Every structure is written in C-alpha cells, then in structure tokens.
Amino acid sequence: MEQPSHAFHDLFAQLGLPNDAASIAQFLKNHGPLPGDMALPDAPFWSPAQAAFLSETLQIDNDWSQQVDQLSKALRQR
C-alpha cells in the first residue's frame, strides 16, 4: 500500500502554524539554527502538543516522517 505524501507546508498546517512561504521562511529564521545535539521535539519553541506530534512521528516513522526530517534539517542550517 502506498503511503500518503504531504508537502512541507502541510506539516506547518498540521502543527497549527501559518503555512505560506513567507511565514515558513520567517519561522525558520526565527528558530534556527538548532544545536546539532538537540532533538527536534525538545526545541523550546514547541507547544506540548506540537512536541508530542513530532516525537511520535519520529518514533513510529509515520507518513509525516519525511517532512519532519526536512524540518529538522532546515532548522539546523545556518
């Protein structure tokens, strides 16, 4: 069975964040770069619900995993 695919901006909507290109760019600028040793769900700017979603996604490798990995990489870029 083929897994559903989501666009990167869909992850922001799933997290309850604005998901237009300008808002995503501003979010990445405001919150990056994350330290390399910090797990994405442990970043201080997530709400408890957002952190739980990210943690669960990384643990069970669900259909959001690719976008969560992409977000983690984007937040670590300088």
One Martini backbone bead per residue (centre of mass of N, CA, C, O) as a GRO file, in nm:
protein
   78
    1MET     BB    1   0.097   0.036   0.022
    2GLU     BB    2   0.061   0.366  -0.022
    3GLN     BB    3   0.183   0.644   0.103
    4PRO     BB    4   0.119   0.935   0.202
    5SER     BB    5   0.173   1.263   0.087
    6HIS     BB    6   0.349   1.557   0.193
    7ALA     BB    7   0.396   1.874   0.222
    8PHE     BB    8   0.580   2.092   0.392
    9HIS     BB    9   0.344   2.298   0.450
   10ASP     BB   10   0.157   2.085   0.585
   11LEU     BB   11   0.310   2.064   0.853
   12PHE     BB   12   0.241   2.345   0.957
   13ALA     BB   13  -0.062   2.296   0.967
   14GLN     BB   14  -0.046   2.050   1.160
   15LEU     BB   15   0.096   2.251   1.384
   16GLY     BB   16  -0.064   2.538   1.366
   17LEU     BB   17   0.078   2.694   1.133
   18PRO     BB   18   0.178   2.893   0.916
   19ASN     BB   19   0.199   2.794   0.540
   20ASP     BB   20   0.344   3.005   0.406
   21ALA     BB   21   0.638   3.096   0.275
   22ALA     BB   22   0.697   3.342   0.459
   23SER     BB   23   0.636   3.202   0.733
   24ILE     BB   24   0.842   2.977   0.709
   25ALA     BB   25   1.093   3.153   0.679
   26GLN     BB   26   1.054   3.299   0.952
   27PHE     BB   27   1.062   3.054   1.135
   28LEU     BB   28   1.348   2.961   1.058
   29LYS     BB   29   1.486   3.226   1.139
   30ASN     BB   30   1.382   3.241   1.444
   31HIS     BB   31   1.471   2.910   1.521
   32GLY     BB   32   1.744   2.928   1.397
   33PRO     BB   33   1.978   2.733   1.487
   34LEU     BB   34   2.000   2.423   1.588
   35PRO     BB   35   2.138   2.215   1.774
   36GLY     BB   36   2.277   1.910   1.695
   37ASP     BB   37   2.191   1.776   1.996
   38MET     BB   38   1.893   1.853   1.936
   39ALA     BB   39   1.592   1.753   1.949
   40LEU     BB   40   1.326   1.863   1.792
   41PRO     BB   41   1.107   1.822   2.030
   42ASP     BB   42   1.307   1.995   2.242
   43ALA     BB   43   1.235   2.251   2.151
   44PRO     BB   44   1.119   2.548   2.311
   45PHE     BB   45   0.883   2.640   2.084
   46TRP     BB   46   0.702   2.414   2.153
   47SER     BB   47   0.433   2.270   2.213
   48PRO     BB   48   0.324   1.993   2.357
   49ALA     BB   49   0.170   1.892   2.104
   50GLN     BB   50   0.395   1.932   1.897
   51ALA     BB   51   0.610   1.758   2.037
   52ALA     BB   52   0.445   1.496   2.032
   53PHE     BB   53   0.414   1.471   1.729
   54LEU     BB   54   0.716   1.465   1.659
   55SER     BB   55   0.795   1.226   1.834
   56GLU     BB   56   0.602   1.017   1.714
   57THR     BB   57   0.699   1.036   1.424
   58LEU     BB   58   0.994   0.943   1.487
   59GLN     BB   59   0.918   0.664   1.623
   60ILE     BB   60   0.700   0.544   1.385
   61ASP     BB   61   0.726   0.625   1.095
   62ASN     BB   62   0.533   0.808   0.940
   63ASP     BB   63   0.384   1.015   0.691
   64TRP     BB   64   0.566   1.268   0.830
   65SER     BB   65   0.876   1.205   0.844
   66GLN     BB   66   0.997   1.356   0.603
   67GLN     BB   67   0.910   1.644   0.697
   68VAL     BB   68   1.049   1.637   0.973
   69ASP     BB   69   1.332   1.603   0.862
   70GLN     BB   70   1.327   1.862   0.695
   71LEU     BB   71   1.287   2.052   0.935
   72SER     BB   72   1.540   1.979   1.089
   73LYS     BB   73   1.738   2.067   0.869
   74ALA     BB   74   1.639   2.361   0.837
   75LEU     BB   75   1.698   2.435   1.150
   76ARG     BB   76   2.029   2.372   1.108
   77GLN     BB   77   2.077   2.594   0.930
   78ARG     BB   78   2.272   2.896   0.853
   0.00000   0.00000   0.00000
